[in-house]
Amino acid sequence: MKSTSFNQTAIENALGYRFRNPALLRQAFTRSSYRNEHPECLDNEVSELIGDSVLSLTVLSWFRETYMTVTENGLLTDFDEGQLSALKNGLVNKQHLAERMRQLNLGQYLLVSRGDYGTGIWQENSVLEDLFESIIGAIYIDTGCDFNAVSAIVRRMLDIAKMPLPEAKNIRLSWKNELQERTQRADNSLPLYKTVSDITRPDNSHCVTVSCTAFGITVTATGKNRKSAEESAAREMCEKVGE
Protein backbone atom coordinates (compact mmCIF):
# COMPACT_ATOMS: atom_id res chain seq x y z
CA MET A 1 0.00 0.00 0.00
CA LYS A 2 1.25 3.48 -0.85
CA SER A 3 1.99 5.91 1.95
CA THR A 4 0.22 9.26 1.74
CA SER A 5 3.31 11.23 2.76
CA PHE A 6 7.03 11.50 2.16
CA ASN A 7 9.00 10.08 5.10
CA GLN A 8 12.65 11.12 5.13
CA THR A 9 13.58 9.12 8.23
CA ALA A 10 12.08 5.86 6.94
CA ILE A 11 13.77 6.28 3.56
CA GLU A 12 17.17 7.04 5.07
CA ASN A 13 16.87 4.06 7.40
CA ALA A 14 16.14 1.79 4.44
CA LEU A 15 19.07 3.21 2.47
CA GLY A 16 21.48 3.27 5.40
CA TYR A 17 22.48 6.81 4.45
CA ARG A 18 21.80 10.23 5.99
CA PHE A 19 21.49 13.12 3.56
CA ARG A 20 23.44 16.29 4.21
CA ASN A 21 20.94 18.12 2.01
CA PRO A 22 17.48 16.58 2.56
CA ALA A 23 16.09 18.57 -0.38
CA LEU A 24 18.04 16.28 -2.73
CA LEU A 25 16.32 13.24 -1.25
CA ARG A 26 12.86 14.74 -1.60
CA GLN A 27 13.64 15.74 -5.17
CA ALA A 28 14.71 12.16 -5.95
CA PHE A 29 11.22 11.00 -4.97
CA THR A 30 9.37 13.69 -6.93
CA ARG A 31 7.91 12.68 -10.30
CA SER A 32 7.44 15.38 -12.91
CA SER A 33 3.67 14.77 -12.77
CA TYR A 34 3.74 15.86 -9.10
CA ARG A 35 5.72 18.95 -10.07
CA ASN A 36 3.01 19.83 -12.59
CA GLU A 37 0.59 20.14 -9.65
CA HIS A 38 3.20 21.70 -7.35
CA PRO A 39 5.31 24.11 -9.46
CA GLU A 40 7.43 25.05 -6.46
CA CYS A 41 8.92 21.52 -6.41
CA LEU A 42 11.82 20.15 -8.45
CA ASP A 43 11.45 16.75 -10.14
CA ASN A 44 13.86 13.83 -10.26
CA GLU A 45 14.61 13.61 -13.99
CA VAL A 46 18.17 15.00 -13.78
CA SER A 47 18.92 12.89 -10.70
CA GLU A 48 17.74 9.86 -12.65
CA LEU A 49 20.10 10.66 -15.54
CA ILE A 50 23.06 11.00 -13.18
CA GLY A 51 22.11 7.88 -11.26
CA ASP A 52 21.92 5.79 -14.42
CA SER A 53 25.57 6.57 -15.20
CA VAL A 54 26.74 6.05 -11.61
CA LEU A 55 24.90 2.72 -11.51
CA SER A 56 26.62 1.50 -14.66
CA LEU A 57 30.06 2.56 -13.45
CA THR A 58 29.47 0.88 -10.07
CA VAL A 59 28.61 -2.43 -11.72
CA LEU A 60 31.61 -2.18 -14.04
CA SER A 61 33.85 -1.47 -11.03
CA TRP A 62 32.52 -4.63 -9.38
CA PHE A 63 33.26 -6.55 -12.57
CA ARG A 64 36.81 -5.20 -12.49
CA GLU A 65 37.27 -6.57 -8.96
CA THR A 66 35.50 -9.87 -9.60
CA TYR A 67 36.24 -10.89 -13.17
CA MET A 68 39.34 -8.96 -14.25
CA THR A 69 43.06 -8.97 -13.51
CA VAL A 70 45.58 -6.32 -14.53
CA THR A 71 48.88 -7.87 -15.66
CA GLU A 72 52.05 -6.53 -17.23
CA ASN A 73 50.51 -7.44 -20.57
CA GLY A 74 47.24 -5.63 -19.95
CA LEU A 75 43.75 -6.45 -18.69
CA LEU A 76 42.71 -10.10 -18.50
CA THR A 77 39.00 -10.92 -18.14
CA ASP A 78 37.08 -14.10 -17.34
CA PHE A 79 34.39 -13.17 -19.88
CA ASP A 80 34.31 -11.45 -23.25
CA GLU A 81 32.67 -8.08 -23.92
CA GLY A 82 29.32 -9.58 -24.89
CA GLN A 83 29.14 -11.72 -21.77
CA LEU A 84 30.10 -8.82 -19.49
CA SER A 85 27.45 -6.67 -21.16
CA ALA A 86 24.88 -9.40 -20.54
CA LEU A 87 25.93 -9.66 -16.89
CA LYS A 88 25.62 -5.89 -16.51
CA ASN A 89 22.18 -5.88 -18.11
CA GLY A 90 21.10 -8.63 -15.73
CA LEU A 91 22.07 -6.53 -12.72
CA VAL A 92 20.61 -3.22 -13.86
CA ASN A 93 17.55 -4.41 -15.76
CA LYS A 94 14.13 -2.98 -15.00
CA GLN A 95 12.80 -6.03 -13.18
CA HIS A 96 15.76 -6.31 -10.82
CA LEU A 97 15.89 -2.62 -9.93
CA ALA A 98 12.12 -2.48 -9.40
CA GLU A 99 12.19 -5.58 -7.22
CA ARG A 100 14.92 -4.08 -5.05
CA MET A 101 12.77 -0.97 -4.59
CA ARG A 102 9.90 -3.20 -3.48
CA GLN A 103 12.12 -5.14 -1.11
CA LEU A 104 13.34 -1.87 0.42
CA ASN A 105 9.70 -0.71 0.50
CA LEU A 106 10.57 2.68 -0.99
CA GLY A 107 7.99 3.02 -3.77
CA GLN A 108 5.32 3.98 -1.26
CA TYR A 109 7.04 7.33 -0.65
CA LEU A 110 7.14 8.39 -4.30
CA LEU A 111 5.46 11.75 -4.89
CA VAL A 112 3.15 11.54 -7.90
CA SER A 113 0.20 13.51 -9.22
CA ARG A 114 -3.34 12.73 -8.11
CA GLY A 115 -4.02 11.21 -11.51
CA ASP A 116 -0.95 8.97 -11.37
CA TYR A 117 -1.83 7.93 -7.84
CA GLY A 118 -5.27 6.84 -9.00
CA THR A 119 -3.87 4.72 -11.85
CA GLY A 120 -1.30 3.02 -9.62
CA ILE A 121 1.56 4.07 -11.90
CA TRP A 122 3.88 4.24 -8.90
CA GLN A 123 3.79 0.43 -8.74
CA GLU A 124 5.05 -0.10 -12.30
CA ASN A 125 8.51 -1.55 -12.86
CA SER A 126 9.63 1.30 -15.11
CA VAL A 127 8.66 3.92 -12.51
CA LEU A 128 10.42 2.04 -9.71
CA GLU A 129 13.48 1.64 -11.93
CA ASP A 130 13.52 5.42 -12.41
CA LEU A 131 13.24 5.87 -8.64
CA PHE A 132 16.22 3.57 -8.02
CA GLU A 133 18.35 5.60 -10.43
CA SER A 134 17.22 8.98 -9.11
CA ILE A 135 18.07 7.95 -5.53
CA ILE A 136 21.58 7.02 -6.63
CA GLY A 137 21.95 10.32 -8.47
CA ALA A 138 20.84 12.25 -5.40
CA ILE A 139 23.29 10.40 -3.14
CA TYR A 140 26.10 11.01 -5.63
CA ILE A 141 25.45 14.76 -5.57
CA ASP A 142 24.95 14.79 -1.79
CA THR A 143 28.36 13.14 -1.21
CA GLY A 144 30.06 15.80 -3.31
CA CYS A 145 30.40 13.35 -6.21
CA ASP A 146 32.37 10.89 -4.07
CA PHE A 147 32.19 7.77 -6.22
CA ASN A 148 33.68 5.44 -3.61
CA ALA A 149 31.09 6.48 -1.05
CA VAL A 150 28.12 6.17 -3.38
CA SER A 151 29.41 2.92 -4.88
CA ALA A 152 29.23 1.19 -1.50
CA ILE A 153 25.61 2.29 -1.12
CA VAL A 154 24.70 1.21 -4.65
CA ARG A 155 26.18 -2.23 -4.07
CA ARG A 156 24.12 -2.57 -0.93
CA MET A 157 20.98 -1.39 -2.73
CA LEU A 158 21.60 -3.95 -5.48
CA ASP A 159 22.41 -6.62 -2.89
CA ILE A 160 25.38 -7.30 -5.13
CA ALA A 161 27.27 -9.36 -2.55
CA LYS A 162 24.66 -12.12 -2.91
CA MET A 163 24.89 -12.29 -6.68
CA PRO A 164 26.00 -15.78 -7.76
CA LEU A 165 29.11 -15.90 -9.94
CA PRO A 166 28.07 -17.59 -13.21
CA GLU A 167 30.13 -19.72 -15.54
CA ALA A 168 30.70 -18.33 -19.01
CA LYS A 169 28.63 -21.07 -20.64
CA ASN A 170 25.60 -20.13 -18.53
CA ILE A 171 25.49 -16.43 -19.40
CA ARG A 172 22.47 -15.46 -21.48
CA LEU A 173 23.40 -12.62 -23.84
CA SER A 174 19.79 -11.46 -24.05
CA TRP A 175 16.28 -12.86 -23.78
CA LYS A 176 15.65 -11.93 -27.43
CA ASN A 177 18.66 -13.98 -28.49
CA GLU A 178 17.54 -16.82 -26.26
CA LEU A 179 14.01 -16.83 -27.70
CA GLN A 180 15.27 -16.64 -31.27
CA GLU A 181 17.57 -19.61 -30.70
CA ARG A 182 14.67 -21.60 -29.26
CA THR A 183 12.28 -20.84 -32.14
CA GLN A 184 14.92 -21.64 -34.74
CA ARG A 185 15.68 -24.96 -33.05
CA ALA A 186 11.96 -25.75 -32.92
CA ASP A 187 10.83 -24.93 -36.47
CA ASN A 188 13.39 -22.53 -37.97
CA SER A 189 11.03 -19.58 -37.40
CA LEU A 190 11.55 -16.16 -35.83
CA PRO A 191 9.56 -14.46 -33.05
CA LEU A 192 7.22 -11.72 -34.25
CA TYR A 193 7.24 -8.41 -32.35
CA LYS A 194 4.59 -5.72 -32.81
CA THR A 195 4.09 -2.37 -31.11
CA VAL A 196 0.69 -2.38 -29.42
CA SER A 197 0.85 1.14 -28.03
CA ASP A 198 3.26 4.00 -27.40
CA ILE A 199 1.90 6.32 -24.74
CA THR A 200 3.37 9.60 -23.53
CA ARG A 201 2.28 10.15 -19.95
CA PRO A 202 1.53 13.52 -18.30
CA ASP A 203 5.07 13.54 -16.88
CA ASN A 204 6.45 13.09 -20.45
CA SER A 205 7.72 9.56 -19.77
CA HIS A 206 7.01 6.89 -22.38
CA CYS A 207 5.30 3.56 -21.94
CA VAL A 208 5.66 1.27 -24.95
CA THR A 209 3.67 -1.96 -25.07
CA VAL A 210 4.89 -4.69 -27.41
CA SER A 211 3.44 -8.09 -28.29
CA CYS A 212 5.59 -11.12 -29.00
CA THR A 213 4.29 -14.15 -30.88
CA ALA A 214 6.11 -17.48 -30.95
CA PHE A 215 5.17 -21.16 -30.65
CA GLY A 216 1.57 -20.16 -31.40
CA ILE A 217 1.46 -18.03 -28.24
CA THR A 218 1.28 -14.25 -27.86
CA VAL A 219 2.41 -12.31 -24.80
CA THR A 220 2.69 -8.57 -24.15
CA ALA A 221 5.11 -6.50 -22.10
CA THR A 222 5.89 -2.84 -21.51
CA GLY A 223 9.04 -0.75 -21.33
CA LYS A 224 10.43 2.77 -21.59
CA ASN A 225 11.10 2.17 -25.28
CA ARG A 226 10.55 -0.51 -27.90
CA LYS A 227 13.90 -2.18 -27.24
CA SER A 228 13.30 -2.70 -23.53
CA ALA A 229 9.68 -3.74 -24.15
CA GLU A 230 10.77 -6.38 -26.67
CA GLU A 231 13.39 -7.71 -24.25
CA SER A 232 10.76 -7.97 -21.51
CA ALA A 233 8.31 -9.69 -23.88
CA ALA A 234 10.98 -12.19 -24.96
CA ARG A 235 11.74 -12.96 -21.33
CA GLU A 236 8.06 -13.49 -20.53
CA MET A 237 7.71 -15.79 -23.54
CA CYS A 238 10.76 -17.86 -22.55
CA GLU A 239 9.49 -18.20 -19.00
CA LYS A 240 5.99 -19.06 -20.22
CA VAL A 241 7.07 -21.89 -22.52
CA GLY A 242 9.84 -23.15 -20.20
CA GLU A 243 13.00 -24.89 -21.30
N, C-alpha and C positions, 0 to 999 in steps of 0.2 A: 504493500500500500504506500502511496506517495505521501510524504509529509507536506503539511501546508506552509511550512516556513523553512527558511535557510538556517542551518544550525552549525555555526563555525566550530564550536567545541567538538561536536560529534564527528564532523568531517576530519578535523585535525587528529583526533584520536584514532580514527580508522587509518589515516595516512601515516601516522607516526611522525608527523612534522608540524612544527609551529611556525606560522607565517609571521615574518617581521612586518609585512604590510598586508593586513587582512583584506584590504580592498582588492588585491590581486586574486585572492581566493574567491571572493564573492563574484568577481568578474568571470572567473573560470567556470562558474556554475550558471552564468546568465546567457540564455539563448537570445538570438537576435529578435525572435518573436516577442519575448518579454520586453526587450528594449523598445520595440515599437509601441508598447502600451505605457512604458515608463522611460521617456526620452532622456531623463537625467542619468540613466544607467549606461554602463559600457558593456558590450557583449563580448563573448569569448572567442570570436573568430580568429583574431590574431594570435591569441594564446594557443589555439588549436594548431595553427600553422607552425608555430615555434615548437610545440610539443611533438608534432609528427616527426620533425627532424631530429630532435633530441632522443626520441624513442628509437629511431633507426640507428643512430650512432651508439646508443647504449647497447643494443643487441649486437651490433658489429664488434663492439669492444669485448663483449662476453665471448663472442666467437673467437676473437684473437686470443683470449686467455685459454679457451677450452679446446679449440681445434687447430691452432696455428703455432708454429715455432719459428723464431727468427734465427737463422744460421749465417755463417760467413758467406754462404752462397745466395742468401736471400730468404724469402718467406716460404716456408713449407706448410701446406695445409692438408688436413685429413680428407677434405671434400673439395670437389671442383666448384667453379663459380655458380653453375646452375643449381647444384645441391645446396650450397650455402644460401643462395637466394630463396630456395624452397623452404629451408629451415627458418629463415628470417620471416618469410610470409606466414609460416605456421605460428610463429610467436606473436606477430603483430596483426593478425587477421581480425576482421570485424567480430567474429563469434567469440574469439578468445578474450579480446579486450572488453567486450560487452559482458561476458560472463564474470570477469574479474570485478567489474563495477558492481554487478549483482552480489557477488560474494562479499564485497566490502560494504554493500548496502548504501551506496552513495547516490544512485539515481534518484532516490526519493527527495533529495535536496535541490535538484535541478530547478532553476527558475524559468518557467515557460509562460507563454500567453494563456489567457483563459481558454481560447479556442484549442490550443495544443493540449492543454490539460484535459479537456473534454474528450479528445480523440485518443488519449493515451500514448501520444507520440513519444513521450519521455521514457517509455518502456522498450522502444525499438532498438535493435542492435546498433544501427548506424548512429543513432543519437547518443547512445552510451559509449560507443567508440569515440565520438567527437569529445565527449566529456572526459574520457581517459586522457586524450591527447591535450586538451586544454588545461587540465590539472597539472600535467607535466610541464607545459609551457609556463604556467604561473609559478611553479616552484623554481624553475630555471631562472626566471627573472628575479624572483624573491631572494635567491641565493647570490645574486650578483653575477649570474652566468657562471656559477661554479659547477663545471660538468661532473667532477668527481662526487660532489655532494648530491647532486640530483640523480646521478647514475645509480647510487646505492638505493635511493628511494624507488626509482623506476624498477629496479630488479626485484625489490620487495613487492611492489604493486603487481608485477608480472608473475610473482612466485617462481622466479626463474631457477632458483636453487633446486626445485623439485622436478625440473624438466628432465625427462630421461634422455640419455645420450644415445642417439640412433646409430645403426650401422649404415654405411653408404648404400647398400643394396635395398634398404627399407625406406629410403627417403622418396617421398612422392613429390615430383617436380610441380605438379598442379593437379587439381581435381579435373580440369578440362582435359588435360593430357591423359589422366587415368581413365576417364570415361571414354575418350576416343579410342584408346587401346582396347578397352573391353568390347566396344561395339564392333571394332574391326575384327577382333578375334571371333566374335559371335557370328556375324554375317557380312563382314566387310563393308558395313555402312558407317555413316557419320551422324553424330547427334545433331539435331536441328534446334537452333536457338532463334527465338522471335521476341521482339520488344512488345510487351503488352501495354505498358504505359510509361510515360516519362513526366513526372509531376514536379513542378516547382512550388515549394511550400511558401507560406507567408514570410518565413525567415530567410528565403532565397536558397535554401538547401534543396538538393535534388533527391528524388526517390524514383529510381528506375526499376520497373518490374519486368522480368524476362521469363519466358517459358522455355523449357527444355524437353524435347521429345526424343526418346530412345527406347528400344525394346518394347515398342507399342505402348509406352507409358509417358504421360506428360506431367511435369512438375513445374512449379513457379517459385521464384525467389526474388528478393529485392536487394538493391545496393545503391551506393552513392552515384554510380555510373554504370554503363552497360557492362564493362569489363568485370567489375566486382559482382554484379548481379549474375552474370553468366557463370562465374566461378562458384558462387553460392548455389546456383541451380544444379551445376554439375556435381557438386558435393552431395546435395540432397538426393539426386538421382542415384549416385553410387551407393549411398547408405540405404536407399529404398530397395534396390535390387540385390544388395549384398554382394559377397565375393563371387 
